Amino acid sequence: MYWHKDLQDGDVVLVFSDGFQDNVFDSGFPYCIEEHLENGLVTSLSRAADCLARKAYFLGKNLDFQSPWMKEFKWYGDNDLPMVNPPPPNFNFLGGKQDDIAVTVA
């Protein structure tokens, strides 16, 4: 969770579920925000949020993408950390994670 308590006028705040965070890297946030930015302000909060949610949804269904969730799952396996459901032998650690997705932009 990221929190910065010194918000300023013009700052953009994202609030999202784990289903979003499991599929979108931090570097994937700016495009959807910048697409709806004019004179330093987001012109459509709902369209920016929809863009982000759709990105997470489609990445979650992509079987060729190493999602943030899958990258962390691989890290646990590579470091022999205990897991309730360890991966099977020769698991390729690719794919998104289909889960609930909620995004709010303010």
N, C-alpha and C positions, 0 to 999 in steps of 0.2 A: 504494500500500500504506500502510495506517495501522498504526502501532505505538506503543503507550504502555507503557513498561516498568514503571511504578509502579502495578501492579494492586493493588486492595484487595479484601478480602472482600466478596462481593456483586456485584462487577463482572461484566458479561456480555461474553464474548469471542466474536466471530464470525470464522470462517475460511471463505473461500469462493473458488470458482474464477472465472475471468474471465467465464464464461458467466452467472454471477449478476451480476457487476458491470456487464456490458454492458447489462443490462436493468432494473436496479433502482437508482434514485437513492438517495442516503443518506437522504433524507427518507422513503423507503419501508420502512426497517428497523423503526422503533419499533412499529408496529401489531402485528406478529407476536410481538414480544417482550412487549409490554404485555398482549396477550391471554392470556398464560400466566404473568403475574406475580401473586404473592400475597405480601403482607408483605415486599416488596422482593426476593423470590427467584423465579427462573423455576421453575415447578412441573413442567414437562415440556420438557426440552431437545429431545427428539426431535420433539415437536409444533411447537415454535417453529421448529426447523430445517426441518421439512416445510412449514410455512406459508410461510417465506421462499423455499424451492425452488419451491413451486407458484406463488408470485407471479412469480418470474423466468420460469418456464416459460410461463405464460399471457401475460405481457407480451411475451415473445419471439415469440409467435405473433400478436400484435395488430398488424394492418397500419395502424391509425390512431393509434398511439402513437409519440411521438418519444422513443425510448430514449436512455439516456446514450451508447451507442455511435453512434447515428445523429446525435445532437447534436454529438458530436466530429467525425464524418465531415463534417458540414455546415461546422463551423468550419474544418477543413482546406481545404475547397473555397472558402469565403468569403475565406480569406486567401491563396489561390493557392499553397498549399504543395504540394510534389511528392507524388504518390500513385501507387502501382503500378497501381491500378485506379480511375481517377477516375470520378466519376458521369457518366452521360449527360446531355445538355442537358435542362433542365426537370425534373430529378429532384426529387421532393417531400420527401425526407429524412424519411420516416415509416416506422415499422415497428420491431419488435424485432429481435433477432439470435438466431436459433436456434443454440444451441451447447451444449456440455456444461455441466451445472449441478451443483455440489456445494456444500453448506452444512453447516457444523458449528457448533453453539452450545454453549458451555461456560461 
